[in-house]
């Protein structure tokens, strides 16, 4: 009788150990499948989706827009690049991107960010962080790069 009870206990222990090992292996391979391949690789995305996430609109006279999803499996992130005239650049960008403020005025261009925005003031579903960089190019244009992301 005593040996029979010990055998049942050993059987239950063995089955439990086997179940834990099997569940761990399945979870590991599932995680690897999720995080490999296309997840986390930059891919083209609609610029209207990027502007919506940034709480912005594409500025008037912006040309050559290119938008990319740069997010990973746990975060959202987008990059938008476009060219626009330098005329009234700071005013036009703050109008199109109302959540950012001018943070730097350099000889090469302008920098904007939403660094003063509190998390409570951030509209639901929109990016936590916005960084906008305008770099003056040849002629009277500027190349603008937007990074909108959560972390």
NORTA-V911204 format. One record per backbone hydrogen bond with DSSP energy under -1.0 kcal/mol. NH is the residue of the N-H (numbers start at 0). CO is the residue of the C=O. Records with the same first field share a line. If there is no record, write none. Layout:
BEGIN
NH->CO  CO
END
This chain:
BEGIN
4->0
5->1
6->2
7->3
8->4
9->5
10->6
11->7
12->8
13->9
14->10
15->11
16->12
17->13
18->14
19->15
20->16
21->17
22->18
23->19
24->20
25->21
26->22
27->23
28->24
29->25
30->26
31->27
32->28
33->29
34->30
35->31
40->37
42->68
44->66
49->45
50->46
51->47
52->48
53->49
55->50
56->95
61->58
62->82
65->80
67->78
68->42
69->76
70->76
77->147
78->67
79->145
80->65
81->143
82->62
83->141
85->139
88->85
91->87
92->88
93->89
94->90
95->91
96->92
99->96
100->112
102->110
103->110
105->108
109->133
110->103
111->131
112->100
113->129
116->113
125->122
126->52
128->148
130->146
131->111
132->144
133->109
134->142
135->107
136->140
141->83
142->134
143->81
144->132
145->79
146->130
147->77
148->128
149->75
END
